[in-house]
Amino acid sequence: MVKGISRQVIVMQSPQTQMFEQAIFILKDGTPAVTDAQLLKEANRLIGNGVTTTQNRMSHLLWACGGALCTGIIWLVSALV
């Protein structure tokens, strides 16, 4: 059942991904008047922050391997002492 509530929405099509067809943004009540360009800029910024690049994944993997190596070395030293 739909009640008499009106919301402002932005629907962005995403042809670059195979997983998602579109992103839907619902504006907060009382949002000050802004231009369409400002709304699209903010939506693109939000979408861009959620994207993980391959370089970010590799740096996370390197940090995890480094942490595992340090843990192994500390365990080995404590076992030998």
C-alpha positions as CSV (number, residue, x, y, z in Angstrom):
1,M,0.0,0.0,0.0
2,V,1.4,3.4,-0.9
3,K,0.5,6.4,1.2
4,G,0.6,10.0,0.2
5,I,4.3,10.5,0.8
6,S,6.4,12.2,-1.8
7,R,10.1,11.6,-2.0
8,Q,12.8,13.1,-4.3
9,V,15.0,10.4,-5.9
10,I,18.0,10.2,-8.1
11,V,18.4,7.1,-10.3
12,M,21.8,6.6,-11.8
13,Q,22.3,4.0,-14.6
14,S,25.6,2.0,-14.4
15,P,26.6,0.5,-17.7
16,Q,30.2,-0.3,-16.4
17,T,29.3,-3.1,-14.1
18,Q,27.8,-6.5,-14.8
19,M,26.5,-6.8,-11.2
20,F,24.4,-3.7,-10.8
21,E,22.0,-2.1,-13.2
22,Q,21.4,1.2,-11.4
23,A,21.9,3.0,-8.1
24,I,19.0,4.8,-6.4
25,F,19.5,7.7,-4.0
26,I,16.7,9.1,-1.9
27,L,17.1,12.7,-0.8
28,K,16.6,13.7,2.8
29,D,13.5,15.7,3.7
30,G,14.3,19.4,3.9
31,T,17.2,19.2,1.5
32,P,18.1,22.7,0.4
33,A,17.5,23.6,-3.3
34,V,20.5,22.4,-5.3
35,T,21.1,22.1,-9.0
36,D,21.0,18.8,-10.9
37,A,24.7,19.1,-11.6
38,Q,25.4,19.3,-7.8
39,L,23.2,16.3,-7.1
40,L,24.9,14.2,-9.8
41,K,28.4,15.3,-8.6
42,E,27.5,14.2,-5.0
43,A,26.1,10.9,-6.2
44,N,29.2,10.2,-8.3
45,R,31.4,11.0,-5.3
46,L,29.5,8.5,-3.2
47,I,29.7,5.8,-5.8
48,G,33.4,6.5,-6.3
49,N,34.1,6.1,-2.5
50,G,32.7,2.6,-2.5
51,V,34.8,1.3,-5.3
52,T,37.8,-0.8,-4.3
53,T,40.7,-0.7,-6.8
54,T,43.1,-3.6,-7.5
55,Q,45.9,-1.5,-6.0
56,N,44.0,-1.2,-2.7
57,R,43.4,-4.9,-2.6
58,M,47.0,-5.6,-3.2
59,S,48.1,-3.3,-0.4
60,H,45.7,-4.9,2.0
61,L,47.0,-8.3,1.0
62,L,50.6,-7.2,1.5
63,W,49.8,-5.8,5.0
64,A,48.0,-9.1,5.9
65,C,51.0,-11.2,4.7
66,G,53.4,-8.9,6.5
67,G,51.4,-9.2,9.7
68,A,51.3,-13.0,9.4
69,L,55.1,-13.1,8.8
70,C,55.8,-11.0,11.9
71,T,53.5,-13.2,14.0
72,G,55.2,-16.3,12.8
73,I,58.7,-14.9,13.5
74,I,57.6,-13.8,17.0
75,W,56.0,-17.3,17.7
76,L,59.2,-19.0,16.4
77,V,61.5,-16.8,18.6
78,S,59.3,-17.4,21.7
79,A,59.2,-21.2,21.0
80,L,63.1,-21.4,20.7
81,V,63.7,-19.3,23.9
